[in-house]
Amino acid sequence: MNTKILILICAVGVMMTSCKKFLEITPETSLSSATFFVKEADFQQAVNGAYVPLRSIFNDRAWILGEMHSDNTYYPRNVLFGAVDPTENVADFALPVSNGTTTNTNVLNQYRLDYQIIARVNQILATIDKINFDPNSKSNLRGQSFFLRAFAYFELVRYFGKAPMHLTPVANRSEATADLATTEQLYSQIEDDAKQAAQLLPLKSVQEPGRATSGSAKTLLGNLYIVQKRWADAAAILKEVFDSHEYSLMPDYNDAFSYTNSNKNNAESVFEIQYQEGASGYNGSLIYNFLPRPMTSAELQPITQTSNPQSLSGEGNNIPTPDIIAAYEANDKRKDISIGYVTLSQSLRANKVYPYIKKFARPHAQHGNTGNNWPVYRYSEVLLFLAEALNEQGKTNDAKEYINLVRKRAGLGDTPAANKEDMRTAIYNERRVELAFENKRWFDLVRTDRIEEVIVPYGNRIKSNPLNYYYPDGVNPPSNAFTNLDKYYGLPADEASLSPYF
């Protein structure tokens, strides 16, 4: 072969080899998982980012899908607002579903936010063991990650019953489409993640305030076992939380809930979502989502105590129903702490008095900018879960100890329940009023198979007497109200268009 040609071929080969190696090198100026995760602080920042979707979930979504989709709260119809919106469809049990999917935007956003958590956690867990740093800090960060993934999948399985399950980072579009994991498969993964979190995470007393703890993970695990009716397992893990002495009931029920700048992550808090009042972007707007409308600034100011109250229009949401108001026993201190009343001068109803969720109405400085945290798990729920797990095993006398601790704080006497069936009813009722407006009611109805028993008569009451449920004179619920009593929400239609498995 001609020497010059041979040299040219070799040169081209070297260049091609060099180019191939060059293209495989991750550019150091490009932010990616390969360049970002190089030190402990990077993982701390990434875990912080995995918590972020929770703020939107609990500020904007969970109360719609978990509380308004029950007999605890409804909406005051404002005919000046216009057409029925997606939130009302949830409250009216009238979600449009076709081939197992729904176009409801609340469902779509909830689904996507949970998968944001999962995607961020998967990236952390796939990378963290490759970087050397303090082992105690690494265990803590891994534990928080496992907890967050378990929590996100627990949300998905309770809302949908089935969902794609990803445990590693998704590298391309084709990998993003996955077959739907069954309820049992999701339960198994949640259990694995929560157990790892419980082992890795520190106690609340030594953990940074606001982060997941071993008690958070064990409570989540107990909740899973309660849903699965694994009563002995639930009792055992919840007793560990009780015996840790890391938690206690706040003496005053009102103090179980944080203020906008104080009382956060208090002795009763097992896990709560962190908000910060101000211009940082970490604020919520909780009470503004829960008020009847239209409301003048003068009517709003005593509730929020801001310096710049502004009138509220549109549709009001998450308004306590007559049903939940009637559920409180006489002299229950929680009733006046949980529910307040406001008179709306511009209401189209003859009766212009409306209830609102008072226990989340905390004074703050600026209109629409709140900083009070959201309680996901409180110690009182641990006690009620433990009472339920014991009672379902026939240990009714043992269950009394825990339900009575909750009742005593509420100013009530010991429960009169003397047998398993009466105690079961007592625990259900206690959960309803103790955890009112904390997004528990729908999930309780589902897991105890009481949808037909509770929601059908509730819907009939609304349709037969809409005035009692905040409709203006002459206005009735939509014709399709209470026609969809499915146990699970339909999967989001927008996601169905991207996946062949929906």
C-alpha positions as CSV (number, residue, x, y, z in Angstrom):
1,M,0.0,0.0,0.0
2,N,1.2,3.5,-0.7
3,T,3.0,4.8,2.4
4,K,1.2,8.2,2.2
5,I,-2.2,6.5,2.1
6,L,-1.3,4.3,5.0
7,I,-0.3,7.3,7.1
8,L,-3.5,9.1,6.1
9,I,-5.7,6.1,7.1
10,C,-3.9,5.8,10.5
11,A,-4.3,9.5,11.1
12,V,-8.0,9.4,10.3
13,G,-8.4,6.4,12.6
14,V,-6.6,8.2,15.5
15,M,-8.8,11.2,14.9
16,M,-12.0,9.1,14.9
17,T,-10.9,7.3,18.1
18,S,-10.1,10.6,19.7
19,C,-13.4,12.1,18.7
20,K,-15.2,9.1,20.2
21,K,-13.5,9.5,23.5
22,F,-14.0,13.3,23.5
23,L,-17.8,12.8,22.9
24,E,-18.0,10.4,25.8
25,I,-16.5,12.8,28.2
26,T,-19.1,14.7,30.3
27,P,-18.5,18.5,29.8
28,E,-17.5,19.9,33.1
29,T,-19.4,23.1,32.4
30,S,-22.7,21.3,31.9
31,L,-24.8,20.6,35.0
32,S,-25.8,16.9,35.1
33,S,-25.8,14.1,37.6
34,A,-22.3,13.3,36.6
35,T,-21.0,16.8,37.4
36,F,-23.3,17.9,40.1
37,F,-23.0,15.1,42.7
38,V,-19.4,15.5,43.9
39,K,-19.7,16.3,47.6
40,E,-21.9,16.1,50.6
41,A,-23.5,19.5,50.1
42,D,-24.7,18.5,46.7
43,F,-26.7,15.6,48.1
44,Q,-28.1,17.8,50.8
45,Q,-29.3,20.2,48.2
46,A,-30.8,17.4,46.1
47,V,-32.6,16.0,49.1
48,N,-34.0,19.5,49.8
49,G,-35.2,19.5,46.2
50,A,-37.0,16.2,46.7
51,Y,-39.1,17.7,49.5
52,V,-40.1,20.7,47.4
53,P,-43.1,19.2,45.5
54,L,-44.7,18.4,48.9
55,R,-45.4,22.2,49.4
56,S,-47.5,22.3,46.2
57,I,-49.2,19.0,47.0
58,F,-50.5,20.1,50.4
59,N,-51.1,23.7,49.6
60,D,-53.0,23.1,46.3
61,R,-54.1,19.4,45.9
62,A,-54.3,17.1,48.9
63,W,-57.2,18.9,50.5
64,I,-59.2,18.7,47.2
65,L,-58.6,15.0,46.7
66,G,-58.6,13.8,50.3
67,E,-61.0,16.1,52.1
68,M,-63.5,17.7,49.6
69,H,-63.9,14.2,48.1
70,S,-65.7,13.2,51.3
71,D,-68.6,14.3,53.5
72,N,-66.4,16.6,55.6
73,T,-66.2,19.6,53.3
74,Y,-68.0,21.0,50.3
75,Y,-68.0,24.3,48.3
76,P,-70.4,27.3,48.4
77,R,-71.7,27.6,44.9
78,N,-71.0,31.1,43.5
79,V,-73.1,31.4,40.3
80,L,-71.3,34.6,39.4
81,F,-68.1,32.5,39.0
82,G,-69.4,30.7,36.0
83,A,-69.1,27.1,35.0
84,V,-68.4,24.2,37.4
85,D,-64.7,23.7,37.7
86,P,-62.5,20.6,38.2
87,T,-62.5,21.1,42.0
88,E,-66.2,20.9,42.1
89,N,-66.2,17.7,40.0
90,V,-64.1,16.1,42.8
91,A,-66.4,17.4,45.5
92,D,-69.5,16.3,43.6
93,F,-68.2,12.8,42.9
94,A,-68.7,13.6,39.3
95,L,-65.3,13.1,37.8
96,P,-65.4,12.3,34.1
97,V,-63.7,8.9,33.5
98,S,-63.1,7.1,30.2
99,N,-61.2,3.9,29.8
100,G,-59.8,4.3,33.3
101,T,-58.5,7.8,32.8
102,T,-59.7,11.3,33.7
103,T,-59.1,14.8,32.4
104,N,-59.4,16.3,35.8
105,T,-56.4,18.7,36.3
106,N,-56.3,18.2,40.1
107,V,-55.6,14.5,39.5
108,L,-53.0,15.2,36.8
109,N,-51.1,17.7,39.0
110,Q,-51.1,15.4,42.0
111,Y,-49.8,12.5,39.9
112,R,-47.0,14.6,38.4
113,L,-45.9,16.1,41.7
114,D,-45.5,12.6,43.2
115,Y,-43.4,11.5,40.3
116,Q,-41.2,14.6,40.7
117,I,-40.4,13.4,44.2
118,I,-39.7,9.9,42.9
119,A,-37.5,11.0,40.0
120,R,-35.4,13.2,42.3
121,V,-35.0,10.5,44.9
122,N,-34.0,7.9,42.3
123,Q,-31.2,10.1,41.1
124,I,-30.0,10.6,44.7
125,L,-30.0,6.9,45.5
126,A,-28.3,5.9,42.3
127,T,-25.4,8.2,42.9
128,I,-24.9,8.7,46.7
129,D,-22.9,5.6,47.3
130,K,-20.3,6.6,44.7
131,I,-19.2,9.6,46.6
132,N,-17.3,9.4,49.9
133,F,-18.4,11.7,52.8
134,D,-19.4,11.4,56.4
135,P,-21.2,8.0,56.8
136,N,-23.7,9.4,59.4
137,S,-24.7,12.2,57.1
138,K,-25.0,9.8,54.2
139,S,-27.2,7.4,56.2
140,N,-29.4,10.4,57.1
141,L,-29.8,11.6,53.5
142,R,-30.4,8.1,52.2
143,G,-33.0,7.6,54.9
144,Q,-34.8,10.8,54.0
145,S,-34.7,9.7,50.3
146,F,-36.3,6.3,51.1
147,F,-38.9,7.9,53.2
148,L,-39.9,10.4,50.5
149,R,-40.1,7.8,47.8
150,A,-42.2,5.5,50.1
151,F,-44.5,8.5,50.8
152,A,-44.9,9.4,47.1
153,Y,-45.7,5.8,46.1
154,F,-48.1,5.6,49.1
155,E,-49.9,8.6,47.8
156,L,-50.1,7.1,44.3
157,V,-51.4,3.7,45.4
158,R,-54.1,5.3,47.6
159,Y,-55.2,7.6,44.8
160,F,-55.0,5.3,41.8
161,G,-54.5,1.7,43.1
162,K,-51.9,1.1,40.4
163,A,-49.1,3.2,38.9
164,P,-45.8,2.9,37.0
165,M,-43.0,2.0,39.4
166,H,-39.6,3.4,38.7
167,L,-36.7,2.7,41.1
168,T,-33.8,4.0,39.0
169,P,-33.3,7.2,37.0
170,V,-35.1,7.4,33.7
171,A,-32.5,8.1,31.0
172,N,-34.8,8.5,28.0
173,R,-38.4,8.8,26.8
174,S,-38.8,5.1,26.1
175,E,-37.7,4.2,29.7
176,A,-40.3,6.6,31.1
177,T,-43.2,4.3,29.9
178,A,-43.5,1.4,32.3
179,D,-46.2,-1.2,32.9
180,L,-48.5,-0.5,35.8
181,A,-47.5,-2.0,39.1
182,T,-50.3,-3.6,41.0
183,T,-51.5,-2.5,44.4
184,E,-49.7,-5.3,46.1
185,Q,-46.4,-4.6,44.2
186,L,-46.6,-1.0,45.2
187,Y,-47.4,-1.9,48.8
188,S,-44.3,-4.2,48.8
189,Q,-42.0,-1.4,47.6
190,I,-43.5,1.1,50.0
191,E,-42.8,-1.3,52.9
192,D,-39.2,-1.9,51.7
193,D,-38.5,1.8,51.4
194,A,-40.2,2.7,54.7
195,K,-38.3,0.0,56.6
196,Q,-35.0,1.2,55.2
197,A,-35.9,4.8,56.1
198,A,-36.8,3.7,59.7
199,Q,-33.4,2.0,60.1
200,L,-31.4,4.8,58.6
201,L,-33.1,7.9,60.0
202,P,-32.3,9.4,63.4
203,L,-34.8,10.2,66.2
204,K,-36.7,13.4,66.1
205,S,-34.7,14.8,69.1
206,V,-31.4,14.7,67.1
207,Q,-32.8,15.3,63.6
208,E,-32.8,18.7,61.9
209,P,-36.3,20.2,62.5
210,G,-38.7,19.6,59.6
211,R,-37.0,16.6,58.1
212,A,-38.2,13.0,58.1
213,T,-37.2,11.0,61.2
214,S,-37.3,7.3,62.2
215,G,-40.7,8.1,63.8
216,S,-42.0,9.5,60.5
217,A,-41.0,6.4,58.7
218,K,-42.5,4.1,61.3
219,T,-45.7,6.0,61.3
220,L,-45.9,5.7,57.5
221,L,-45.2,2.0,57.8
222,G,-47.9,1.7,60.4
223,N,-50.3,3.6,58.1
224,L,-49.5,1.1,55.3
225,Y,-50.2,-1.9,57.6
226,I,-53.5,-0.3,58.7
227,V,-54.6,0.0,55.1
228,Q,-53.5,-3.6,54.5
229,K,-55.3,-4.7,57.7
230,R,-52.1,-6.2,59.0
231,W,-53.1,-5.4,62.5
232,A,-50.4,-7.1,64.5
233,D,-47.7,-5.5,62.4
234,A,-49.3,-2.1,62.7
235,A,-49.6,-2.4,66.5
236,A,-45.9,-3.4,66.8
237,I,-44.4,-0.6,64.7
238,L,-46.7,2.1,66.2
239,K,-45.9,0.9,69.7
240,E,-42.3,1.6,68.9
241,V,-43.2,5.2,68.1
242,F,-45.2,5.4,71.4
243,D,-42.4,3.9,73.4
244,S,-39.7,6.2,71.9
245,H,-41.0,9.0,74.1
246,E,-40.1,11.4,71.3
247,Y,-43.6,12.7,71.0
248,S,-46.4,14.0,73.2
249,L,-49.8,15.6,72.8
250,M,-49.8,19.4,73.0
251,P,-51.9,20.2,76.1
252,D,-54.1,22.6,74.0
253,Y,-55.5,21.2,70.7
254,N,-55.1,24.6,69.2
255,D,-51.3,24.4,69.7
256,A,-51.1,21.1,67.8
257,F,-51.0,23.3,64.7
258,S,-48.2,25.7,63.8
259,Y,-48.4,29.4,63.6
260,T,-46.9,31.3,60.6
261,N,-43.6,31.9,62.4
262,S,-43.7,29.8,65.5
263,N,-44.7,26.5,67.1
264,K,-43.4,24.5,64.1
265,N,-42.4,20.9,64.4
266,N,-43.7,20.9,67.9
267,A,-43.9,17.9,70.3
268,E,-47.0,16.5,68.6
269,S,-45.5,16.8,65.1
270,V,-44.4,13.5,63.5
271,F,-44.1,14.9,60.0
272,E,-45.2,18.2,58.6
273,I,-44.7,20.2,55.4
274,Q,-42.6,23.3,55.9
275,Y,-43.7,26.7,54.7
276,Q,-42.0,30.0,55.3
277,E,-43.8,33.4,55.2
278,G,-42.2,36.1,53.1
279,A,-40.6,36.7,49.7
280,S,-38.4,33.6,49.6
281,G,-40.9,31.6,47.6
282,Y,-41.4,29.0,50.3
283,N,-44.7,30.4,51.5
284,G,-48.2,28.9,51.3
285,S,-51.6,30.3,50.9
286,L,-53.5,27.7,52.9
287,I,-56.3,29.6,54.5
288,Y,-57.1,31.5,51.3
289,N,-57.9,28.2,49.7
290,F,-60.3,27.3,52.4
291,L,-62.6,30.4,52.6
292,P,-66.1,31.0,51.3
293,R,-66.6,33.7,48.7
294,P,-67.3,36.4,47.7
295,M,-65.7,38.0,50.8
296,T,-64.9,41.7,51.3
297,S,-61.6,42.8,52.7
298,A,-63.3,43.9,55.9
299,E,-64.8,40.4,56.3
300,L,-61.4,38.8,55.6
301,Q,-59.2,40.9,57.9
302,P,-60.4,39.5,61.3
303,I,-59.6,36.0,60.0
304,T,-56.1,36.7,58.6
305,Q,-55.2,39.9,60.5
306,T,-53.0,41.1,57.6
307,S,-52.1,44.7,57.0
308,N,-53.4,44.6,53.4
309,P,-56.5,42.5,53.2
310,Q,-58.1,42.2,49.8
311,S,-61.5,41.0,48.8
312,L,-61.9,37.5,47.5
313,S,-64.0,36.4,44.6
314,G,-64.4,33.2,42.6
315,E,-65.5,30.0,44.1
316,G,-65.0,29.1,47.8
317,N,-63.7,25.6,48.6
318,N,-63.2,23.2,51.5
319,I,-66.1,24.5,53.6
320,P,-67.1,22.4,56.6
321,T,-70.3,20.5,56.0
322,P,-73.3,20.4,58.4
323,D,-72.3,16.7,58.7
324,I,-68.9,17.3,60.2
325,I,-70.2,20.1,62.4
326,A,-72.8,17.6,63.8
327,A,-70.1,14.9,64.4
328,Y,-68.6,16.7,67.4
329,E,-69.8,15.6,70.8
330,A,-71.1,18.3,73.2
331,N,-68.3,20.1,75.0
332,D,-65.7,18.9,72.6
333,K,-63.0,21.7,72.7
334,R,-61.9,20.8,69.2
335,K,-65.1,22.1,67.6
336,D,-64.6,25.8,68.2
337,I,-60.9,25.5,67.5
338,S,-61.4,23.8,64.2
339,I,-64.5,25.7,62.8
340,G,-65.2,29.4,62.7
341,Y,-68.0,31.4,61.1
342,V,-68.1,34.4,58.9
343,T,-71.0,36.5,57.5
344,L,-70.6,37.4,53.8
345,S,-72.6,40.5,53.0
346,Q,-72.4,39.9,49.2
347,S,-73.6,36.3,49.3
348,L,-76.6,35.4,47.2
349,R,-77.9,33.1,49.9
350,A,-80.6,34.3,52.3
351,N,-78.5,32.8,55.1
352,K,-75.2,34.6,54.6
353,V,-73.4,32.9,57.5
354,Y,-70.7,30.3,56.4
355,P,-68.4,28.1,58.4
356,Y,-64.7,28.0,57.6
357,I,-61.7,25.9,58.7
358,K,-60.5,28.0,61.6
359,K,-57.6,25.9,62.8
360,F,-55.5,26.8,59.8
361,A,-56.3,30.5,60.0
362,R,-53.2,31.9,61.6
363,P,-52.3,35.6,61.7
364,H,-49.8,36.7,59.1
365,A,-48.4,39.9,57.7
366,Q,-49.3,40.0,54.0
367,H,-52.3,39.0,52.0
368,G,-52.0,35.6,50.4
369,N,-48.7,34.8,52.0
370,T,-48.8,32.3,54.9
371,G,-46.1,30.4,56.7
372,N,-47.9,27.9,58.9
373,N,-46.9,24.3,58.3
374,W,-49.2,21.5,57.2
375,P,-49.5,18.5,59.6
376,V,-49.2,15.2,57.7
377,Y,-48.8,13.0,60.7
378,R,-49.5,14.0,64.3
379,Y,-48.9,12.0,67.4
380,S,-52.7,11.9,68.1
381,E,-53.0,9.9,64.8
382,V,-50.4,7.5,66.1
383,L,-52.5,6.9,69.2
384,L,-55.7,6.4,67.2
385,F,-53.9,4.1,64.7
386,L,-52.6,2.1,67.7
387,A,-56.0,1.9,69.3
388,E,-57.5,0.7,66.0
389,A,-54.8,-2.0,65.4
390,L,-55.3,-3.3,69.0
391,N,-59.0,-3.3,68.8
392,E,-59.1,-5.2,65.5
393,Q,-57.1,-7.9,67.2
394,G,-59.8,-8.2,69.9
395,K,-57.7,-6.2,72.5
396,T,-60.4,-3.6,73.1
397,N,-59.4,-2.9,76.7
398,D,-55.9,-2.1,75.6
399,A,-57.2,0.1,72.8
400,K,-59.1,2.3,75.4
401,E,-55.8,3.7,76.8
402,Y,-54.9,5.3,73.5
403,I,-58.2,6.7,72.4
404,N,-58.8,8.1,75.8
405,L,-55.6,10.1,75.7
406,V,-56.9,11.8,72.6
407,R,-60.4,12.4,74.2
408,K,-59.0,13.7,77.4
409,R,-57.1,16.5,75.6
410,A,-60.4,17.4,73.8
411,G,-62.1,17.8,77.2
412,L,-64.2,14.6,76.9
413,G,-64.6,11.6,79.2
414,D,-63.4,8.1,78.5
415,T,-65.1,6.4,75.6
416,P,-68.1,4.3,76.6
417,A,-67.3,1.7,73.9
418,A,-67.2,-1.7,75.7
419,N,-66.9,-4.2,72.8
420,K,-65.0,-4.5,69.5
421,E,-67.8,-3.3,67.3
422,D,-68.6,-0.2,69.4
423,M,-64.9,0.6,69.8
424,R,-64.4,0.4,66.0
425,T,-67.2,3.0,65.6
426,A,-65.8,5.1,68.3
427,I,-62.3,5.1,66.7
428,Y,-63.8,6.0,63.3
429,N,-65.7,8.9,64.9
430,E,-62.7,10.1,66.9
431,R,-60.5,10.1,63.8
432,R,-63.1,12.2,62.0
433,V,-63.2,15.0,64.5
434,E,-59.6,14.8,65.7
435,L,-58.1,14.9,62.2
436,A,-60.9,17.0,60.6
437,F,-59.7,18.9,57.5
438,E,-56.3,17.2,57.5
439,N,-57.0,15.2,54.3
440,K,-57.7,11.9,56.1
441,R,-61.5,11.4,55.6
442,W,-61.6,10.0,52.0
443,F,-58.8,7.5,52.7
444,D,-60.5,6.4,55.9
445,L,-63.8,5.7,54.0
446,V,-61.9,3.8,51.3
447,R,-59.9,1.6,53.6
448,T,-62.9,0.8,55.8
449,D,-65.1,0.0,52.8
450,R,-67.7,2.7,53.8
451,I,-68.0,4.6,50.5
452,E,-71.5,3.4,49.8
453,E,-72.6,3.6,53.4
454,V,-71.5,7.2,53.9
455,I,-71.4,9.0,50.5
456,V,-74.7,7.8,49.1
457,P,-76.8,9.3,51.9
458,Y,-74.6,12.3,52.0
459,G,-75.2,13.0,48.3
460,N,-78.9,12.5,48.8
461,R,-78.9,15.1,51.6
462,I,-77.2,17.6,49.3
463,K,-79.6,17.0,46.4
464,S,-82.7,17.1,48.6
465,N,-81.7,20.2,50.5
466,P,-79.0,22.2,48.7
467,L,-79.7,25.3,50.8
468,N,-78.1,23.4,53.8
469,Y,-75.0,22.9,51.7
470,Y,-74.4,26.5,50.8
471,Y,-76.2,26.7,47.5
472,P,-78.0,30.0,46.7
473,D,-81.8,30.0,46.6
474,G,-83.1,28.2,43.5
475,V,-79.7,26.7,42.6
476,N,-79.2,22.9,42.6
477,P,-76.3,20.5,42.4
478,P,-75.3,19.5,38.9
479,S,-77.2,16.6,37.3
480,N,-74.2,14.3,37.4
481,A,-73.5,14.9,41.1
482,F,-72.7,11.7,43.0
483,T,-72.6,9.4,40.0
484,N,-69.0,8.3,40.3
485,L,-68.3,6.5,43.6
486,D,-65.2,4.7,42.4
487,K,-62.7,3.6,45.0
488,Y,-59.8,5.1,43.0
489,Y,-59.3,8.1,40.8
490,G,-58.9,7.6,37.1
491,L,-55.3,7.9,35.9
492,P,-54.5,11.2,34.2
493,A,-55.5,11.3,30.5
494,D,-52.6,13.5,29.6
495,E,-50.2,10.9,30.8
496,A,-52.2,8.1,29.1
497,S,-51.4,9.7,25.8
498,L,-47.7,9.2,26.5
499,S,-47.9,5.6,27.6
500,P,-49.3,2.4,26.0
501,Y,-49.9,0.9,29.5
502,F,-52.6,3.1,30.8
